[in-house]
Each structure stands twice: as structure tokens, then as C-alpha cells.
Amino acid sequence: MTDRTADPEPFRRPADERTAPQETRPHAAAKPVRWAADAVATMREGARVRLDYSAQSLWRVDRMIEEIRREGAPIEAVDSVLRGFGAYAGEVVVRRTGGEWWATGGEHWVRTPDGRLWDPIEEARRCFTGHGSLRLLCRDATADA
């Protein structure tokens, strides 16, 4: 049996692996990627809904937002949920198009390779008010991809 208390270092990664940021993702992606991952985990654990970053999964997200809206919750109470759903949709667009997240002043957008900017987080809020669709945003953003 090995004495693990004697030297904890063998179980640690080299310093360059621990501190190296994801090189393929710009800094602006850090928050929306985390928000999207949190939405995926919450949906899996709380609602037993599987989100797999496919365009088809956005049908489920649109339906979930519609259900939340029908429950009558004020937008302020569900804004972090909507932010997560919007970030998830943005990640779907980024992964399908090779786009990237952009951020300024606390706002986050997706820039697709054709130069267009998309605001999936605001689109999730619009979806909550009955005037938007994350599925359609993804369809439009990936049409030329």
C-alpha cells in the first residue's frame, strides 16, 4: 500500500497544465461557456432534460422557456436561467460555425465567421416575452456555415 500522505505532489498535474487557459477559446468566452455548462447541468439534474449542444436541442430550450413564462414568473426572477439558456444557444452557434464570443461592458455576443454579431442572451429574454426563438436564431446564424 502506498503512503499518500508522504508526498502529495505525484497526484498533481505539471504547473503548465494547471494554469494554461484553453487556447482555442478567447477570454470573452469564459463566462458564457460556464453559464451554458451550468444550464446543461441544471436541466439534466433538475428537469431530466438532456442538452447536447445540437441545433435540435434548442427546440427543448424554447419549450422550457415557454413553460417558465406560462408559470407567470417575473423576468427578474428567471433572468439567470434565461442567461444560461441564451449562453447555451450561443455555444451551439459557436460550435456549429466556428464563431467566437465577444464581450464589452458586461454584454456578450457571438461573432460568426461571416462577421455578423448575434445576441443569444437577449434572444432568450425575448423568447421569455413571447417574441423570440433560440432555435430560429441558431438556424439564421448557421445558415451559411
Secondary structure, 3 states (H helix, E strand, C coil): CCCCCCCCHHHCCCHHHHHCCCCCCCHHHHHHHHHHHHHHHHHHHHHCCCCCCCCCHHHHHHHHHHHHHHCCCCHHHHHHHHHHHHHHHHHHHHHHHCCEEEEECCEEEEECCCCCEECHHHHHHHHHCCCCCHHHHHHHHHCCC
